[in-house]
Amino acid sequence: MMESSETRMTLDLLDRSLLSTFRFNWRTAILLLIVVALIFTRLWDLGNRSYSHDESTHAWEAWKLVTGQRYVHDPVYHGPFLYHLTAFVYFLL
């Protein structure tokens, strides 16, 4: 049975190393530098910053779930999925 050229090309692609398909050039270096700078500026001195109103509301509602209090829906805020997901992350940490 003969292999088609498409199947052979797919197998060749899967046999190659991931790094061999990645080309590092100036554009990639600049993009990587921008991403690293953005992450650094977002996380730098994070412990000394205060929460915004929305962040504090999300943190408080999720913390109540983690500590065993029930979720009570308030139509002013988000639905339960956001708070349960945040509480799950608190549980993991």
N, C-alpha and C positions, 0 to 999 in steps of 0.2 A: 504494500500500500504506500503510495507516495504522499508526502506531506505537502500541503499547499505552502506557497511563499508567505502567506499571511500568518499561518501557524508557526512557521520557522522564525519569522520576524518577532513574534510575540515571545517565543521561547528564548531567543537571543536577548531580548530586552530584559526578561526576567533573570537571565543568567548573569547579567552585568551588575556590577556594584552600583549602589545608589550614588556614591560619590563620583563615579565615572560619568554619570549623566549630568551632574551639577557642574556648571561652568562658572568659575569665580572670575569676575572682571570688575572694572571700576564701578559700573552701575550697581552691581550686587554689593560691593563694598560700601558704597555710599548709602544704599538702602539699609543695609545691616547696621551701619553706624547711626542712622536716623532712628531706627527701631530701638537700639540700645539706649540712645540718648532719651527717647520718649519714655521708656520704661524707667530709667534712672530718675528722671525729673518727676515722674508720677509717684514713685515709691520713696524718694529721698525725704527724710524728716517727717515721715507719715505719722509717727507716734506723737508728734507735737501739734498736729492739726486737729481742729475740732470738726465734728460731724456737721453736715448740713442738716436742714430740717428733715428732708426725705430720708437721708441715711440714718439719722437717729431713730426715726419712726420704724424703719425696716429692722434695725438692730434690736430695738426694744421689743417689737412684736415677736421676732425670732427668738430672742432670749427668753421671753415668757414661755414659748413652746418648749425650749430646751429644759427649763426648770420645772416642767410638769403642769403648767397652767394651760387652760384650754384656750383655743382660738375663738374669739368672738368677732364676727364679721361686722365691719363698719363700712358703709358704702362710700365714705369719704376717701378711704385708702384702697389699696390693691386687694385682689382676691387672695385666698389662702395659699395658692401655689407658691407665690414668691416667698412668703414667710416660712412655709414648710421647707422649701429648698434651702433657704438661708439657715434655718435651724439645723438641717442635715449637715451643712458645712460646719457649723459650730460644733456639732456632735463629733464630726471627724477630726476636728482640731483639738 
